[in-house]
Amino acid sequence: MSGFQAEKAVVLAQYEALSGATSEDVGGVLAARVAEAWDWRGVHPFNAQTGAAAVADTFWEPFLAAFSQVQRRQDIFFAGLNEMDGFKGVWVVSMGHLMGLFDAPWLGIRPTRKMAFLRYAEFNRVEDGRIVETAFFCDMPHLMTQAGQSPFPPATAQHLVQPGPISHDGLLFDDAPAAEGEATLAAINAMIGDLGTWGLGIPLEEELARTWHDDMIWWGPEGIGATYTIERYAKQHSGPFRDAFKERTKTGHLARLSEGHFGGFFGWPNFRAMHEGGFMGMPSSQGKPTEFRVVDIYLRRDDKLAENWVFIDMLHWMMGQGVDVLERLAKQQG
């Protein structure tokens, strides 16, 4: 589970090239290192795209037209073999913020002409020197809130511009020892095994303590927020979330990997569940399953999980509930 220098180099070169790209030339910049049939998945409203031209047209060109002086501020960077395909494909993971000056409207969000942070997590599968598959999650509601246009009622936890790991060692430009990655993946899988049951017959806090440190931090998406310690996580997110959803399907991931003390996964979707009402201020889904596209990035300390950065495609989930947040935002602005 080591030896990912070639794949990391491809992604880092792509990021360096993008740092100088403009809305006029970004399509060509992307094309230089991606496969012709590049399979790209983004959050709503970007969704699934194929090829550099489509990705540029859908995301990068409008984004770079709206944001100037963009910096990629990475907090976590690692690579690994994908457990979901039998440890064959190599994926490179990056997480942090795209920071820039929000100078023009984007997706109906009014510009602030101030610095703004777009939280992102990106998974890139690299094969034969090319990026062939990508999952790009960004926290659109988090940006809306920075611009004073929050689409959600007050969160159960805390809204923050989120920092990187407390260990300050999340950028694994050099390959980490294989044994450390294996230990991290084991800790993640143990947590998934417990979570998949949604109830081991023991109190929630005791269940969480099996795989999480007591001083865990759950860095949740806008609309839910961040929460600290098992006790507060149980009260401020995990407990209310379980109360709001029933008949949860098993967890499904397209990629799950680890390196060193870091690991993560994404699904498309991760799971489906019946909404009983109350989550994000929304009514019941009336027996219709709702689906969650999710990214989770983890930091392991010793044999348990210590921090978790979570990206949920909230706008997609709201669409499944019959609410088009971006359309509503446009109407509010006349």
Sequence and secondary structure as in RCSB ss.txt:
>XXXX:A:sequence
MSGFQAEKAVVLAQYEALSGATSEDVGGVLAARVAEAWDWRGVHPFNAQTGAAAVADTFWEPFLAAFSQVQRRQD
IFFAGLNEMDGFKGVWVVSMGHLMGLFDAPWLGIRPTRKMAFLRYAEFNRVEDGRIVETAFFCDMPHLMTQAGQS
PFPPATAQHLVQPGPISHDGLLFDDAPAAEGEATLAAINAMIGDLGTWGLGIPLEEELARTWHDDMIWWGPEGIG
ATYTIERYAKQHSGPFRDAFKERTKTGHLARLSEGHFGGFFGWPNFRAMHEGGFMGMPSSQGKPTEFRVVDIYLR
RDDKLAENWVFIDMLHWMMGQGVDVLERLAKQQG
>XXXX:A:secstr
    HHHHHHHHHHHHHHHT  TTTHHHHHHTTEEEEEEEEESTTT EEESHHHHIIIIIHHHHHHEEEEEEEEE
EEEEEE GGGTS SEEEEEEEEEEEEE S BTTB   SSEEEEEEEEEEEEETTEEEEEEEEE HHHHHHHTT  
 SS  SSB       TTS  B  S   HHHHHHHHHHHHHHHHHHTTT  SS HHHHHHTTEEEEEEEE  TTT 
EEESHHHHIIIIIHHHHHHEES      SEEEEETTEEEEE TTSEEEEE S GGG    TT EEEE EEEEEEE
ETTEEEEEEEEE HHHHHHHTT  HHHHHHHHT 
